[in-house]
Amino acid sequence: MITKIYILSFLVVYFLIVFVIPSVSVKRKTGINPYVFKNTDSAHDFLGKVSVPITSLIFIVALVNLFYPECLLYFAPFTWLEISILKYVGFAFIHLALLWIIVAQVQMSNSWRVGIDHSAKTELKTNGLFSVSRNPVFFGMLVTLAGVFLIFPNAITLLVFVSSTLLFQVQVRLEEEYLKSVHTNPYLHYCTKVHRWI
């Protein structure tokens, strides 16, 4: 029971640390709303719309695990992956990924955005974690979702991991096109030195 409460609590804290706190911080420091997804039919805004229900599935799995664990059978569990060592690896993944994301967000500082902000030119970050990954926050999120899948190996968490991977692949490419147009040669040079993921 303690583990079930912990994983749900961790996910709530994770959401606050990864999205809410840095967004509030940037808003207070700059007056800019870092959440820049709009209610349009563009490819960029479509990603913002579909990411919310997909991400919410993780919380549903954790809630069901806590209050109605017998219902996890309806999520098509991969019982052959329900091994203690894999769950420990999963817990290691989500905690290390959170630490990684926190460091990346601190290094981003006021450049933090949820989506692509065409109204402001943010600083090009190339130091710290950005010297080993062009998208350290997205990479950390993927590691988190991989960890959640190892903790709850079922069709729902696999769906979230696979669909989020596809969404992130599209999102980072849209961001790359934007950064190329804004930072031009410095960004192109940066891309030759640092991989998209790691």
Secondary structure, DSSP 4 states (H G I P E B T S, - for coil): -HHHHHHHHHHHHHHIIIIIHHHHHHHHHHS--SB---SSSSHHHHHHHHHHHHHHHHHHHHHHHHH-GGGGGGG-B-GGG--HHHHHHHHHHHHHHHHHHHHHHHHHGGG--BS--TTS-PPPP-SGGGGT-S-HHHHHHHHHHHHHHHHS-BHHHHHHHHHHHHHHHHHHHHHHHHHHHHHHHHHHHHHHHS-S--
